[in-house]
Amino acid sequence: MSATEDASPSPFDRRSLVNRVAAGLLGTAAVVTTAAGTGEELRLLTGVDTAASASEPGTKQSPIAVVGAGGKTGKLAVEGLLKRGRNVRAVTRTGEFSLGGGDVGDLMTTAAGDVTKTDTLKQALAGCGAVLFCASASKKGGNAEAVDYQGVLNAAQACVELGIPRLVVISSGAVTKPDSLGFKVTNVFGNIMTLKRKGEIGLEEIYAAAPKGLTYTIVRPGGLTDGAVIGPAGIELNQGDTIGGTVGRGDVAEVVVEAALSPATENTIFEIYDKKSRGPLQGGLPKTSGYERTGESYEAMFKGLQGGIGL
Ligand SMILES: NC(=O)c1ccc[n+]([C@@H]2O[C@H](COP(=O)([O-])OP(=O)(O)OC[C@H]3O[C@@H](n4cnc5c(N)ncnc54)[C@H](OP(=O)(O)O)[C@@H]3O)[C@@H](O)[C@H]2O)c1
């Protein structure tokens, strides 16, 4: 295992995390004035015993791995998990990862895991309770064939072999609509849409043959933006890949985190976009799919999701 952990995080760095946790949970006016962020402070803020760090897959305190943690959405997903007091394993190709605020001690470890290299990936994911696949093609990491297709399959295979109960993968809206403008424009970048869809299909095949209790969720965001998080009330989930829009990376990060923690998303595929931006993916498609999900919380929206849609 190549996971590393800073044995002596600076009090300043820890306080920074506690402040950010507090701001996320209590609103931006929240200020924590304690001298140093400790596990006890995080427990008080989050209601979660951060001292415990179970490593059995499926137990409440098993770390949740974020693969591609250094990417824009990956980093936000790490923060979303920490905000909820969850143990996180931040997985990057190099094993290096920083939140800017520094190391966060007990709650987070880092590990080197390259999705194109199954041995490093399995080492990085061992003992995790869930995996969030936020990796995508990059200059040094590999093209879409290697990362968005084969990398997804490698992650699915690793999760099945390691007995990790849940894999959540970020794919893309419109992957099943090759005639849509969104597909055509995005696919110019190394056939990424074609390859993401191949990754979805391969993943489904792996899980169809997997032991019961090992499950996946595929999240298909619309066009990504870096705007402020709008939260579930401003979001629409959908199924069937007929409606799309735009969505902030922060909202995508929130939904993948929530999906990993919810049994209602087991073996489902769903789209996510800002409901103000919604529209049919291509001419001739109806304005509604009949699978729209809106609500005040993701858990409420998840409850209506159906398996077998969008395969
Ligand atoms: N852009 C859009 O409008 C849009 C729309 C729909 C869906 N999406 C999808 O949404 C997801 C998140 O997008 P994003 O823009 O937030 O991602 P991003 O910032 O591009 O991050 C991708 C991450 O993947 C990592 N990575 C690349 N190769 C890897 C490998 N071999 N092993 C492990 N990690 C590797 C990269 O690390 P290094 O940089 O260190 O290599 C990077 O940190 C992606 O799947 C993307 O395709 C995007």
The ligand as an SDF file (V2000), in Angstrom:
LIG
                    3D

 48 52  0  0  0  0  0  0  0  0999 V2000
  -16.0160   19.3920  -19.1210 N   0  0  0  0  0  0  0  0  0  0  0  0
  -17.2930   19.1120  -19.2470 C   0  0  0  0  0  0  0  0  0  0  0  0
  -18.1020   19.9570  -19.6830 O   0  0  0  0  0  0  0  0  0  0  0  0
  -17.7900   17.7630  -18.8480 C   0  0  0  0  0  0  0  0  0  0  0  0
  -19.1130   17.4170  -19.1160 C   0  0  0  0  0  0  0  0  0  0  0  0
  -19.6060   16.1970  -18.6790 C   0  0  0  0  0  0  0  0  0  0  0  0
  -18.7730   15.3380  -17.9760 C   0  0  0  0  0  0  0  0  0  0  0  0
  -17.4740   15.6850  -17.7330 N   0  0  0  0  0  0  0  0  0  0  0  0
  -16.6520   14.7550  -16.9480 C   0  0  0  0  0  0  0  0  0  0  0  0
  -16.6640   15.1580  -15.6000 O   0  0  0  0  0  0  0  0  0  0  0  0
  -15.5300   14.5750  -14.9390 C   0  0  0  0  0  0  0  0  0  0  0  0
  -14.8310   15.6230  -14.0800 C   0  0  0  0  0  0  0  0  0  0  0  0
  -14.3080   16.6350  -14.9250 O   0  0  0  0  0  0  0  0  0  0  0  0
  -13.1990   17.6880  -14.3740 P   0  0  0  0  0  0  0  0  0  0  0  0
  -13.0900   18.7380  -15.4300 O   0  0  0  0  0  0  0  0  0  0  0  0
  -13.5220   18.0820  -12.9950 O   0  0  0  0  0  0  0  0  0  0  0  0
  -11.9120   16.7560  -14.3600 O   0  0  0  0  0  0  0  0  0  0  0  0
  -10.3780   17.1950  -14.4370 P   0  0  0  0  0  0  0  0  0  0  0  0
  -10.1670   18.4620  -13.6740 O   0  0  0  0  0  0  0  0  0  0  0  0
   -9.9430   17.1530  -15.8720 O   0  0  0  0  0  0  0  0  0  0  0  0
   -9.6700   16.0270  -13.6280 O   0  0  0  0  0  0  0  0  0  0  0  0
   -9.3480   14.8040  -14.1870 C   0  0  0  0  0  0  0  0  0  0  0  0
   -8.3670   14.1450  -13.2440 C   0  0  0  0  0  0  0  0  0  0  0  0
   -8.0910   12.8200  -13.7010 O   0  0  0  0  0  0  0  0  0  0  0  0
   -6.7390   12.5560  -13.3720 C   0  0  0  0  0  0  0  0  0  0  0  0
   -6.1770   11.4800  -14.1690 N   0  0  0  0  0  0  0  0  0  0  0  0
   -5.8500   11.4830  -15.4850 C   0  0  0  0  0  0  0  0  0  0  0  0
   -5.3130   10.3100  -15.8430 N   0  0  0  0  0  0  0  0  0  0  0  0
   -5.2900    9.5510  -14.7290 C   0  0  0  0  0  0  0  0  0  0  0  0
   -4.8340    8.2410  -14.4770 C   0  0  0  0  0  0  0  0  0  0  0  0
   -4.2520    7.4990  -15.4420 N   0  0  0  0  0  0  0  0  0  0  0  0
   -4.9790    7.7330  -13.2330 N   0  0  0  0  0  0  0  0  0  0  0  0
   -5.5230    8.4880  -12.2450 C   0  0  0  0  0  0  0  0  0  0  0  0
   -5.9750    9.7460  -12.4200 N   0  0  0  0  0  0  0  0  0  0  0  0
   -5.8470   10.2750  -13.6540 C   0  0  0  0  0  0  0  0  0  0  0  0
   -6.0240   13.8680  -13.6750 C   0  0  0  0  0  0  0  0  0  0  0  0
   -4.7930   13.9040  -12.9980 O   0  0  0  0  0  0  0  0  0  0  0  0
   -3.4750   14.5370  -13.7140 P   0  0  0  0  0  0  0  0  0  0  0  0
   -3.8930   15.8950  -14.2360 O   0  0  0  0  0  0  0  0  0  0  0  0
   -2.4840   14.5610  -12.6200 O   0  0  0  0  0  0  0  0  0  0  0  0
   -3.1060   13.6260  -14.8200 O   0  0  0  0  0  0  0  0  0  0  0  0
   -7.0270   14.8770  -13.1200 C   0  0  0  0  0  0  0  0  0  0  0  0
   -6.7440   15.1420  -11.7780 O   0  0  0  0  0  0  0  0  0  0  0  0
  -14.6820   13.9750  -16.0400 C   0  0  0  0  0  0  0  0  0  0  0  0
  -14.9560   12.5920  -16.1390 O   0  0  0  0  0  0  0  0  0  0  0  0
  -15.1850   14.6740  -17.2940 C   0  0  0  0  0  0  0  0  0  0  0  0
  -14.9720   13.9360  -18.4640 O   0  0  0  0  0  0  0  0  0  0  0  0
  -16.9680   16.8800  -18.1490 C   0  0  0  0  0  0  0  0  0  0  0  0
  1  2  1  0
  2  3  2  0
  2  4  1  0
  4  5  1  0
  4 48  2  0
  5  6  2  0
  6  7  1  0
  7  8  2  0
  8  9  1  0
  8 48  1  0
  9 10  1  0
  9 46  1  0
 10 11  1  0
 11 12  1  0
 11 44  1  0
 12 13  1  0
 13 14  1  0
 14 15  2  0
 14 16  1  0
 14 17  1  0
 17 18  1  0
 18 19  2  0
 18 20  1  0
 18 21  1  0
 21 22  1  0
 22 23  1  0
 23 24  1  0
 23 42  1  0
 24 25  1  0
 25 26  1  0
 25 36  1  0
 26 27  1  0
 26 35  1  0
 27 28  2  0
 28 29  1  0
 29 30  1  0
 29 35  2  0
 30 31  1  0
 30 32  2  0
 32 33  1  0
 33 34  2  0
 34 35  1  0
 36 37  1  0
 36 42  1  0
 37 38  1  0
 38 39  2  0
 38 40  1  0
 38 41  1  0
 42 43  1  0
 44 45  1  0
 44 46  1  0
 46 47  1  0
M  CHG  2   8   1  16  -1
M  END
$$$$
